[in-house]
Amino acid sequence: MRAIDAGLLICHECHHLNRQEPEAEHQHCSRCGAQVHARRPNSLVRTWALLLTSALLYIPANLLPIMTVNSLGKGAPSTIMSGVVELLHHGMVPIAAVVFIASILVPTFKLLGIALLLYSVQRHQPMSARQRILMYRFIEWIGRWSMLDIFVIAILVALVNFGSLASIEAGAGAAAFASVVILTMLAALTFDPRLIWDNTETDHD
């Protein structure tokens, strides 16, 4: 049984359970006073908007240079994939694998995973609620690791600054990639996981 079937509403601010008041147009939490809803308003629309925006930004994030390493006045911009290839050429396979997984596989999985969740909920696809909630929790947990590249670049830009001798500059691809990570994290937050359980009647476990 769902909480809404028992006449209970959860507050998004303090997570307090409130008795539903059917006659009230706008109900507020009895503990903190925040407005409570049976489901987050426009959850699917907001999640789709954030997801599509991040998908569009994912293209320049991979095509534009993410950083430029200058040594003795010379340097060439590097994209994420070219950086992975360069690491492989230098024999740094573990580091290349970490960068590839954190910067390419994880964001791609998040985009596809959130899109699959939205589609399955809207179209009542034959996917069990357990599968959906496990996917949602994994997407929510793994999202923070996509910021690994951005943290590394920020540290390198701050530390490696020796004028014409050696320097590292962040590229436009870094800003686009950071936007993708932030937008996908927001998309996971705006998605209301309770919508998964609203579809359990037509799911097949």
Secondary structure, DSSP 8 states (H G I E B T S, - for coil): --TGGGTEEE-TTT--EEE--TT-SSEE-TTT--EE-SS-TTHHHHHHHHHHHHHHHHHHHHHS-SEEEEETTEEEEE-HHHHHHHHHHTT-HHHHHHHHIIIIIHHHHHHHHHHHHHHHHHHT-S--HHHHHHHHHHHHHHGGGGGHHHHHHHHHHHH-B-TTSEEEEE-HHHHHHHHHHHHHHHHHHHS-THHHHTTGGG---
